[in-house]
């Protein structure tokens, strides 16, 4: 820090002229303003840091929410896969049943045709 004496040493010495006294007052005023500016800068720096921390916290919350949603989507995809497999298994069983019924009907029809051919 710069003191007013370093800014204007003549103004602050005893027995100085009238002009030296005004220079000392100006130097003291400049020093006072400079100190106020530094305090203001420090205050702004603290506010900026608090805002950064607040945004960092909000960002962390959003990232946690995104991770939770990704986990839910993954769980839903697995559940959907299980449901799809179950449905396909049921459809396959139904097709096998239908196919065996068709084979049985085809044999009966062939037997009937043979029987009809024998009677005619």
N, C-alpha and C positions, 0 to 999 in steps of 0.2 A: 504494500500500500504506500501511496505517496502522501506525505504530510503537507499541510499548507506551508510549512517552513521551507520545504524543498522546492515548492513551486515558486515562492517569492520570499526569499530569506530577508531581504531588506525591509519589507513591509512589516514584518513581525518583530523587528528589533526596536528597542526603546530609542526614542529620540530621532526617529526618522522624519523626513519631510512630509508635507501634506500629500504630495503625489504618491509617495511610497505607501501611505496609509490606505489610499484608494486601491492601489494595486494589491495590497494585502487583503482587503475586503473582497475584491474580485476573485482573488485566489481562493479564499475561504469559501466563497459562494460556488466556485467551480468544483472545489473539493467536495462540498456538501452535495452538489448535484451528481457528481461522479459516484459518491457513496450510495445515493438513492438509486441511481441506475444499476449499480452492482446488486443491490438488494432486490430490485425489480427483476433483474436477470436471474438471480438465484431462485426467486419465487416462480418465475416462468419455467425454469428448468425443473423445479419440483412438480409443478402442474403437468408439464409434458411427461415426466416420468410416471406420474400417477395415471395419466391417460393411457400411456403405453401398457402399464400393468393391467388396467381395466380392459383394454382391447385384447391383451394376451389372455386374460381370463375368459372373455367372451369367445375368443377363438378356440380355447381349450374346450369350452362347453359345446361348441358346434362340432368340433372333431369327435368328441365323445358321442354326441347324438348321431353323427354319420356312422361311426363304428357300430353303434347299437342297431341302426337301421340295416347296415350291411349284414350283421349277424342274423337279424330277422329274415332278410331276403334269402340268406343261405339256408336257414331252417325251412322256410317255405318251399324252396326249390327241392330240398330233400324229401319233404312231405309230398310234394307234387309227384316226384319220381316214384315214390312208393305207391301212390294212388294209381299212377299210370301203369305200373307193373301189374298191380292187382287187376286192373281193368283188362289189360291185355291177356293175363292168365285166364280170366273168366271168358273172354271172347274166344281164346284158343280152345278151351274146354267145350264151349258151345259149338264151335266149328267141328270138333272131333265127334261130338254127339250127333250133329247134323249129318256129318259124313258117314258115320256108321249106320244111321237110319236110312240114308240114301242107298247105301250098299245093300242093306236088307230089303228095301223096296225094289231095288233093281233085280235082286235074285228072285223075289216073289213074282215080279213082272215077267222075268224070263221064264220062270216055272209056269206061269199062267199062259204065256205064249206057247210054250211047249205043249201044255195040256190042251190048249185050243187047237193047235196044229194036229194033235193026235185024234181029236174028235172030228175034225173036218175031213 
